[in-house]
Amino acid sequence: MNERPGTTLNNWSALILAAGGSRRFGAPKLLADLAGEPVLRRTAGAICTAGFSETLVVAGADYPAIAAALAGLPCTVVHAPDWAQGISASIRAGIAALPHDREGLFLFLGDMPLVPCTLCGELADLAKRTGYAARPFRGDVPGHPVAFASAAVADLMALTGDAGAGSLLRRAGAKLGYLPTTDAGATLDIDTPAALACAERLWKSRITSDMIDNAMSCGDLPKP
């Protein structure tokens, strides 16, 4: 567990879906290198620091390699044996492994290493207010992660095929809240080598920006 008493998310769970076969990428994309670490480790590492009660990673096609890539992180890797049936099988396997006394859960995609975890507190509050779900919205594109209140869990468990939770969100109407954001990480997924290159450029630019901000706050650099 990764419980942090007193945080907004300490009664919420995080599920990272990482069971796909990477057909479009042409190789196990979640194990591809992103600035020195596997893509999935970058994704999970950020989520593990967000303050969730627990972080579960649902693996399928590359379960042993994924478990090895995440060694040392405070997360649990769950195997979805029927992962080839579609993303719904991964969602069901993840939920089945969670405690059932949480306010809700977040669905993350393993191939989104720049997902804006800083929005999770607001998303959790918004999902509670709508009573069902909330997600970021960048420009005119819905993004990730998606927060589901406990009322939505039964619907998630009833999903079949490869449609994922999108079918539920499209029917949610006013029960789905949107949180506007300008963060590119909310919509940047890695489906192709070109997308991986884009993610690496953005990752490195953010690391450089953080280093400059930290140096300024410590007085090592003058503020502009």
C-alpha positions as CSV (number, residue, x, y, z in Angstrom):
1,M,0.0,0.0,0.0
2,N,0.9,3.6,-0.6
3,E,-1.3,5.2,2.0
4,R,-0.7,8.8,3.0
5,P,-3.0,9.9,5.9
6,G,-4.4,13.3,5.5
7,T,-4.3,13.5,1.7
8,T,-7.3,14.0,-0.6
9,L,-6.6,10.6,-2.3
10,N,-5.9,8.3,0.7
11,N,-9.3,6.7,0.3
12,W,-8.9,6.2,-3.5
13,S,-7.2,3.5,-5.5
14,A,-5.2,3.7,-8.7
15,L,-5.4,1.2,-11.5
16,I,-2.8,1.3,-14.2
17,L,-3.9,-0.6,-17.3
18,A,-0.8,-2.3,-18.9
19,A,-2.0,-5.5,-20.4
20,G,-2.1,-4.8,-24.1
21,G,0.0,-6.4,-26.9
22,S,1.4,-3.2,-28.4
23,R,0.3,-4.1,-31.9
24,R,0.5,-0.6,-33.3
25,F,3.9,0.1,-31.8
26,G,5.4,-3.1,-33.1
27,A,7.2,-4.0,-29.9
28,P,6.4,-4.0,-26.1
29,K,6.0,-0.2,-25.9
30,L,5.6,-0.2,-22.1
31,L,9.1,-1.5,-21.8
32,A,10.6,0.9,-24.4
33,D,13.2,3.3,-23.1
34,L,12.0,6.8,-22.1
35,A,15.0,8.9,-20.9
36,G,16.7,6.0,-19.3
37,E,13.8,4.0,-17.8
38,P,10.9,1.9,-19.2
39,V,7.8,3.9,-20.2
40,L,5.7,2.0,-17.7
41,R,8.1,2.7,-14.8
42,R,7.9,6.4,-15.6
43,T,4.1,6.2,-15.6
44,A,3.9,4.2,-12.4
45,G,6.6,6.1,-10.6
46,A,4.6,9.3,-10.8
47,I,1.4,7.7,-9.8
48,C,2.9,6.0,-6.8
49,T,3.8,9.4,-5.4
50,A,0.3,10.9,-5.8
51,G,-1.0,9.7,-2.4
52,F,-3.4,6.9,-3.4
53,S,-4.3,4.1,-0.9
54,E,-2.8,1.6,-3.3
55,T,-1.5,1.5,-6.8
56,L,-2.2,-1.7,-8.9
57,V,-0.7,-2.3,-12.3
58,V,-2.7,-4.8,-14.5
59,A,-0.4,-6.7,-16.8
60,G,-1.1,-9.4,-19.4
61,A,0.9,-9.9,-22.5
62,D,4.3,-9.2,-20.9
63,Y,3.5,-9.9,-17.3
64,P,7.0,-11.2,-16.2
65,A,8.9,-8.4,-17.9
66,I,6.5,-5.8,-16.6
67,A,6.8,-7.1,-13.0
68,A,10.6,-6.9,-13.3
69,A,10.5,-3.4,-14.8
70,L,8.5,-2.2,-11.8
71,A,10.7,-3.8,-9.1
72,G,11.2,-1.6,-6.1
73,L,8.2,0.7,-6.7
74,P,5.4,0.7,-4.1
75,C,2.8,-0.9,-6.4
76,T,1.3,-4.3,-6.9
77,V,1.3,-6.1,-10.3
78,V,-1.8,-8.1,-11.1
79,H,-2.0,-10.6,-13.9
80,A,-5.1,-10.5,-16.1
81,P,-5.1,-14.0,-17.7
82,D,-7.9,-13.2,-20.2
83,W,-6.3,-9.8,-21.2
84,A,-6.6,-10.8,-24.9
85,Q,-10.4,-10.5,-24.6
86,G,-10.0,-6.7,-24.5
87,I,-9.4,-3.8,-22.1
88,S,-12.5,-4.6,-20.1
89,A,-10.8,-7.8,-18.9
90,S,-8.0,-5.8,-17.5
91,I,-10.4,-3.4,-15.7
92,R,-12.3,-6.3,-14.1
93,A,-9.0,-8.0,-13.0
94,G,-7.8,-4.8,-11.4
95,I,-11.0,-4.0,-9.6
96,A,-11.3,-7.6,-8.3
97,A,-7.9,-7.2,-6.6
98,L,-8.9,-4.0,-4.9
99,P,-10.4,-3.5,-1.4
100,H,-14.1,-2.6,-1.7
101,D,-14.3,0.2,0.9
102,R,-12.9,3.0,-1.1
103,E,-14.5,6.3,-2.2
104,G,-13.6,5.4,-5.8
105,L,-10.8,4.5,-8.2
106,F,-8.7,6.1,-10.9
107,L,-8.0,4.5,-14.3
108,F,-4.6,5.3,-15.8
109,L,-3.1,4.1,-19.0
110,G,0.3,2.6,-18.8
111,D,1.5,4.3,-22.0
112,M,0.9,7.8,-20.7
113,P,4.0,8.6,-18.7
114,L,3.3,12.4,-18.5
115,V,-0.2,12.0,-17.1
116,P,-0.9,15.0,-14.9
117,C,-1.1,13.4,-11.4
118,T,-1.4,17.0,-9.9
119,L,-5.0,17.0,-11.1
120,C,-6.0,13.9,-9.2
121,G,-7.2,15.7,-6.1
122,E,-9.5,18.0,-8.1
123,L,-10.7,15.1,-10.2
124,A,-11.6,13.0,-7.1
125,D,-13.6,15.9,-5.7
126,L,-15.4,16.5,-9.0
127,A,-16.3,12.8,-9.3
128,K,-17.7,12.9,-5.8
129,R,-19.8,15.9,-6.7
130,T,-21.2,14.4,-9.9
131,G,-21.7,11.1,-8.2
132,Y,-20.1,9.0,-11.0
133,A,-16.9,10.1,-12.8
134,A,-14.6,13.0,-13.8
135,R,-11.8,13.5,-16.3
136,P,-9.5,16.2,-17.7
137,F,-10.4,18.0,-20.9
138,R,-7.6,19.6,-23.0
139,G,-8.8,21.9,-25.8
140,D,-11.6,19.8,-27.2
141,V,-10.1,16.4,-26.4
142,P,-11.0,14.3,-23.3
143,G,-8.0,13.1,-21.4
144,H,-6.7,11.0,-18.6
145,P,-6.7,9.9,-15.8
146,V,-10.4,9.2,-15.2
147,A,-11.8,9.2,-11.7
148,F,-14.7,6.9,-10.9
149,A,-16.8,7.3,-7.8
150,S,-17.8,4.1,-6.0
151,A,-21.2,4.2,-7.6
152,A,-19.6,3.4,-11.0
153,V,-17.7,0.3,-9.9
154,A,-20.5,-2.1,-10.7
155,D,-20.8,-0.7,-14.2
156,L,-17.0,-1.1,-14.7
157,M,-17.2,-4.7,-13.6
158,A,-20.0,-5.4,-16.1
159,L,-17.9,-4.2,-19.1
160,T,-17.1,-6.7,-21.9
161,G,-15.0,-6.6,-25.0
162,D,-12.4,-4.0,-26.0
163,A,-14.6,-0.9,-25.6
164,G,-13.2,0.0,-22.2
165,A,-14.8,2.6,-19.9
166,G,-15.4,5.0,-22.8
167,S,-18.9,3.5,-23.4
168,L,-19.8,4.3,-19.8
169,L,-18.5,7.8,-20.0
170,R,-20.4,8.5,-23.2
171,R,-23.7,7.5,-21.5
172,A,-22.9,9.3,-18.2
173,G,-24.3,12.7,-19.3
174,A,-24.3,15.2,-16.4
175,K,-22.8,12.5,-14.1
176,L,-19.5,13.0,-15.9
177,G,-17.5,16.1,-14.8
178,Y,-14.8,17.7,-16.9
179,L,-11.8,19.5,-15.5
180,P,-10.1,21.9,-18.1
181,T,-6.4,21.6,-18.4
182,T,-3.6,22.8,-20.7
183,D,-1.3,20.0,-19.7
184,A,-0.2,18.0,-22.8
185,G,0.3,14.9,-20.7
186,A,-3.4,14.5,-20.3
187,T,-3.8,13.5,-23.9
188,L,-0.3,12.2,-24.9
189,D,-0.2,8.4,-25.2
190,I,2.5,6.4,-26.8
191,D,1.1,4.3,-29.7
192,T,3.9,4.8,-32.2
193,P,7.7,5.3,-32.1
194,A,7.1,9.0,-33.2
195,A,4.8,9.5,-30.1
196,L,7.6,8.0,-27.9
197,A,10.1,10.5,-29.3
198,C,7.6,13.3,-28.6
199,A,7.1,12.1,-25.1
200,E,10.8,12.0,-24.5
201,R,11.3,15.6,-25.7
202,L,8.5,16.8,-23.4
203,W,9.9,14.7,-20.5
204,K,13.3,16.2,-20.9
205,S,11.9,19.8,-21.2
206,R,10.0,19.3,-18.0
207,I,13.0,17.9,-16.1
208,T,15.1,20.9,-17.3
209,S,12.3,23.4,-16.2
210,D,12.0,21.7,-12.8
211,M,15.8,21.9,-12.3
212,I,15.8,25.6,-13.0
213,D,12.8,26.2,-10.7
214,N,14.5,24.3,-7.9
215,A,17.8,26.2,-8.4
216,M,15.9,29.5,-8.2
217,S,14.0,28.5,-5.1
218,C,17.3,27.5,-3.4
219,G,19.0,30.8,-4.5
220,D,21.4,29.1,-6.8
221,L,20.1,31.1,-9.8
222,P,18.6,34.6,-10.0
223,K,14.9,34.8,-10.6
224,P,14.0,36.4,-13.9
